[in-house]
Amino acid sequence: MTKEIIDKFSNMYDEMQKQGIKLQQYWTLGHYNFVTVMEAPSEKDAMKLLIPFVDVAEVEALTAIPREEAIKLL
């Protein structure tokens, strides 16, 4: 990962946070350089926010729900 890419991501994250999107980022060892946990109003909103990243990073999006909500579905 280069300084240029880090700067681009930082600018995008700052803009997302201004829009009220909750973000947490973790740098990792392994297949991905980092993992970002994002909370958006809907999957469509999240997808819109991820589109700018696809030209600079491999993006994989997962939808998650809290454990308690998943248990209620059983």
C-alpha positions in Angstrom: 0.0 0.0 0.0 1.4 3.4 -1.0 1.2 6.8 0.7 -0.9 8.0 -2.2 -3.5 5.2 -1.7 -3.6 5.8 2.0 -4.2 9.5 1.4 -7.0 8.7 -1.0 -8.7 6.4 1.4 -8.3 8.9 4.2 -10.0 11.6 2.2 -12.9 9.2 1.3 -13.3 8.2 4.9 -13.4 11.8 6.1 -16.1 12.5 3.6 -18.1 9.5 4.6 -17.9 10.4 8.3 -19.2 13.9 7.4 -22.2 12.2 5.8 -22.9 10.4 9.1 -21.5 7.0 8.1 -19.9 5.1 11.0 -16.5 3.6 10.2 -13.9 1.5 12.0 -10.8 0.4 10.2 -8.4 -2.3 11.1 -5.1 -3.0 9.3 -4.6 -6.7 8.9 -2.0 -9.4 7.9 -3.1 -11.8 5.3 -5.1 -11.6 2.0 -6.4 -8.1 2.7 -4.4 -5.1 3.9 -7.2 -3.7 5.9 -10.8 -4.3 7.0 -13.3 -1.5 7.3 -16.5 -1.9 9.4 -19.1 0.5 8.1 -22.6 1.2 9.3 -24.9 2.6 6.6 -28.7 3.1 6.5 -29.1 0.3 3.9 -27.2 -2.1 1.7 -27.8 0.2 -1.3 -26.3 3.2 0.6 -23.3 1.1 1.5 -22.9 0.0 -2.1 -23.0 3.6 -3.3 -20.2 4.5 -0.8 -18.0 1.6 -1.8 -18.0 2.3 -5.6 -15.1 4.9 -5.4 -12.9 2.3 -3.7 -13.0 -0.3 -6.5 -10.4 1.5 -8.6 -7.8 1.4 -5.9 -8.5 -1.7 -3.8 -10.0 -5.2 -4.0 -13.4 -4.8 -2.3 -15.5 -7.5 -0.7 -18.7 -6.4 1.1 -20.4 -8.5 3.7 -23.8 -7.8 5.3 -23.9 -8.5 9.1 -26.5 -8.3 11.8 -26.0 -8.4 15.6 -26.0 -11.8 17.2 -29.2 -11.1 19.2 -31.1 -10.2 16.0 -29.9 -13.4 14.3 -31.0 -15.6 17.2 -34.5 -14.0 17.0 -34.7 -15.3 13.4 -34.4 -18.9 14.5 
